[in-house]
C-alpha cells in the first residue's frame, strides 16, 4: 500500500490526509479546493456523479472515506470492485453490514468504523477484556464536548451533524442480562462524575460496532453511551420526538449547525470499565483519558478531529505493515491496543 485516496477534506479528512502523507503518497478529493494549503495534491469532483468514483480510484491501493455516513456505501462498493483497501469512520450499522457482506470475498481489507466510537473505544474495551478469564460487564463511554459550554444544550457540533442525529435516532445494540438486543437511543440515562464535573451519559447507536456479536454468550452486560453535559438528552428528545423533527433530518441538521457551531477549545473523554474474574477473584479494570486540542505541523487541531483522524490513520498503517489482515473484514476489536499505540499515528494517544 503506497498510493492512498482520501475522500472528503472537511474537519477530519484534511487531517487524515495530512497524517497519512507523512508515510504514503496521498491524493485528496473534495467538491471544491480546501481553503487551507494541504501537503498533498487535491482533485475536485462530485462523488455522487455517475462514473466519477470509478475513474478517480484508478491507480490507488487504498481509499479512506471521510464522508458523512450516508455517502460511504457507494465508495465502499467501488473500492470492492477495484480490489483495493477501504477504510471509513461510519457509525451507521446498515452501512457496516453491507460492507461486511462485500468483505467476504474482497481482494483488499475492508475496515469501516475506524473513528473514535466506534473505533478506538472498542480497541480499548477489548484490551481491558483480554485481562480477564471470565467477563461480567463491559461499559464504554465517549464524549466529544466543548470545554467551556454555554446554553442549555451545552454542546457544539465539532463532528458531523448528520452523524450525530443519526446515532441519536437509530436504536442501539447492547447485551443486557446476557441477551443481545436493541434499545432506543437517548434512553438509559445515567450520571457520571469526571474529576469533579457532573455529566450525563445515554445510549446512542453504533458506538459498539461489532462488539455485541463478538462478546455474545461471554458476559452479562455490554453497552455504549455518549457523554454530554446534563440536560442535553432531554432537549434532544424534545426536538426529535415532541417536535417530530426526526422526520426532517436535513432541517434539524441545519438548525443545530447554525445554533451550535464548532468551537476551537473542545475535549474528548474516553472512559471504559470492564468487570470480571481473574481466576477466582472478581476484579475491575478501567481506562480513562481526556484528550485536548494539539498542534500538528504548526496548525491547531480540535480534540475530536485529531483523535478521529489519528485513529483511522493508525489502522491504515497497521494494514500497510501487515499487522492486520490485507483481505476481508476487519473488526475494531481485532486490533491489539499495544500494536495500535506503536504506530506513528497511534502515538498521539500516548501524549
N, C-alpha and C positions, 0 to 999 in steps of 0.2 A: 504494500500500500504506500503510494507516494503522492499521487495526484488526487486531491480531495475537493469536492464541490460543496460549498456551504450555501444553502438556500435560505434567504430571509436575513437581512442585515439590520435588524432592529436593535432593541435594548440588549439582547443576549447574543444574537447571531454575529454581530460585528466583533464581539469579544471572542466568541468561539473561533472565528476565522483568524483573529489576531494570535490567539494562543497556539492554534494548530500550525500557523505559518512559520513558527519557530523551528518546526521539525519536518513539515511537509510542504509540498507545492500546493497552495490553496488558491482557488478562484471563488469569488462570491457572486451570487445572483440576487438581484432585487429589482423591484419595479422601477426604481429611479436611483440615480447615483447618491450615495450617502453624503451628508453634509461634511462629516469628518473625513480626513485623509486616512486611509487604511493601508497597512503594509502588505497588501496583496491586490491583484487586479480584480476589478468588479465589472461584470456584464449586466446589462439591464434587459428586462423582459418580463412578460406576464406568464407565470407557470400555468395559469388556467387556460391559456390558448392551446388549441389542439396542435399536437406535433412539437410544441416548443420543448417540453421536457425530454422527449426522445432525442432531439437534436443536441440539446445543451449537455446531456450526460455523456456524450461520446468522448472517449479518451480518458475518463476518470475511473479511478479504482474504488472510490467510495463517495457517498453523498451523505451530508449531515443536514437534516431539515430542522430549521429553527422557526418554522411557520406555525400559525395557530392550529389547534388540534384538528379542525375540520378540513384542513388543506394537506394533511400529511399522507393520506391514503393513496392519492394518485402518484405522489413522489415515490412512495414505497413500491407501488406496482411497477413503475418504470425502472427502479433500481433492480427489482427482481427480474424483470425482463432483460435488462442489460447484464445481469450476472455480477453486479458489484455490491459492495458492503453498504448497509443502510443503518443510520442512527437517527433517533429523534428524541424529543422532550415530552411527548404526549402524556397526558393523564387520562385520556379517553379510552375506556375499556373496549368499546366496539372497534376502534381503530387498531388497538393492540391485538385483539382476537383475529382480525382479518390478516394482519401482518404475520401472526404466528402460523396461520394456515399456509401462507406463502412459503414460510421458512422451512417447511417440511422437506422441500426439495430444492431450496435455493442454492445457488453457487457461491454466494457470499454470506457473511454474517448479517443477521437482521436483529438489531438491538434498539427497540423502542424504549421509552420510559427512562431515559438516561439523565434526567434532571436531578432535582432535589428531592421531590416527593411526587411520584415515585422516582426512585433512583438512589441517591446517596443514603437516605434514611433506611432503605431496605438493606443496603450493604452493611450499614452499622448494626441494625437489629439482628441480622443473621450472624454477624460476627460475635455478638454477645451470646446468641443462642448456641453457638458451637461450644461454648464453655460448659454446657450442662449435659448430664447423662440422661435426664428426663425433664421435659419442659412443662410449665403450668401456664404462664402468661407471657405474651409479647405485646407491649403497648408502645406505639410510636407517635411522636408529636413533632410538628414543624410549624413555625410561624414566620412569615416574612412581613415585617411591620415597620411603620415609621418610628424612628427612635424618639421623636418628640411629637406625639399625636395631638390633634386638636379636633373639635367637633364630636358629636355623639357617636359617629361611626368609628372614630379612632383608626382610620385606615388610609392608605394611599396605594394607587394602582401602579406599583413598580413592575408588576407582572401583567401578562396578557389579560385584559378584562374578559375576553371571550372564554379563556381557560378557567378563570375564577368563577364566572357564572355557571359554566358547565359543571364544575365539580360541586357547586352548591345545589344544583338541581338534580343531578343523577343520583340514584341510590348508591350506597357504599357497601362493598363486600366485607364481611367480618367472619370470625369464628367466635361463637358465643355458646357457652355451655357445651363445648365440644362439637357444635353443629355449624357447618358453613352456611351462611345465609346472607340475604341482602337487608339493609336497614336504611331508613330515609336519611339523607344528608340534612344538616342543620338540626340534628337531634342528638341525644346523648350528651348534653352539655355538662361540663364539669369545670371546677375552678382549679387553677394551678398557681402556685406561688413560686416565682423565679427570682431569687436574690432580693426578696422583699417586695417585689412588684406582683400585683394580682393580675391574672389573665383568665380568660375562659378558653375552653377547647371543646370542639364539637365535631361530629362525623362529617366528612366530605368524601366524595367518590374518587377512586383511582389511586389514592396515596400508597396503597399496599402493592400495587402492580399485580404480580402473580403469586404473592406470598401465601394467600389462603389455600391455593392448590398445593403449594409446596409443603405447608405445615399441617394440612388437614389430617386428622387422626393422631396428631402428635402432641396436642395441647388443648387446654380448656378455653383460652381466650386469646384472640389476636385482633387488634384493631388499630386504626389510624385516625387521628383527629388533628384538625387545624387549630393553631393557637391564634387568638385575637384578643384585643383589649375588651374588657367587659362591656356588654351592651350591643356589640356588633351583630351577633347572631340574631337577636330579636328584631333588629332593624332590617336585616336581610330577609328574614321570614315575612315581615310586613310588606316589603316591596315585592317579593316574588309571589307570595300567595294571597295576601289580602288585596293588593292592588292588581293581582293577576299578571304581573309583568313577566312571569316565566314563559308566557306565550309570545312575548315580544322581545326576543333576546337582543336584537340589534338596538332597540330603543333603550333597554336598561344598560347595555354596554356603553352607549353614548352618554346617558345620564351620569353613570358612575365615573366615566373617564373625565368628563367636564367638571364634576363635583370634587373629585379626589385625584388630582394629577400627581405624577411621581414626585417624590422628594429625593434630595441628594443624600440625606443622612437617614439610612434605614438600618435595620438589624434583623438578622436571621437566627432564630432559635431552633436548635436541633436537640431533641430530647428522646431518649429511648430507655425503656425499662424492660428487663426480662427476669422472670422468676422461674425457679425450677429446682431440681435436685442435682447435687453433685455427689454421687454415691448415695449415702443415706441422709445427707444434710440438705434441708431446704434453704436456698440462698437467693440473693437478688443482685443483679448486675445493672449498672446504669451508665449511660453516656449522656453528657451534656456539653454543648458548646454554644456560645453566642458569637456569631460572625458579623463583622462590621465592614464598611467600605474600605477598599485598599487602593493603592496606586500601582498601576501596571504600565510600564513604558511611559511614565510621566502623565498618565491620564487617570482621573478619578473614576472608579467603578463602584456602583452600588453593591451592597452585600448580596442581594438577590441575583444580580447579574453575574457576579464573578463565581458565586457558589454553583449556580446552574451551569455556566459555561465551562468552568474547570471540571465539573463532574462528567459532562459528556465528552470533553476533550481527553480526560484520563481514560475513559473506556475506549475511545478511538486508539489511543496509544497502546493499550493492552492488546487489542485485536491485531494491531500492526506488529507488535513484538512477539505475538504467538502465545501470550499468557492467557488469552481467551480464544475460543474456537473461531476458525476462519470461515465456518459454514454453519447455517442453521440459526435457530432462535436462541438468543442469549437472555436469560433471566438475570435481573439485578442481584438476586440472592445467590447466584452462582459466582459472583465476583468476590474475591477474598480482599478484605479491607486492607490488610498489611501490604498486599501487592498493589492495590489501588493507590495507597499513600506513597508508594515508592516512585510512581510516575512523576514526570515533570509537572504536570498539572494537578495531580493529586497532592503534591507537596504543599499547595496553597492552603489546604485544610489543616496542616500542621502548624501554621503560623500562629 
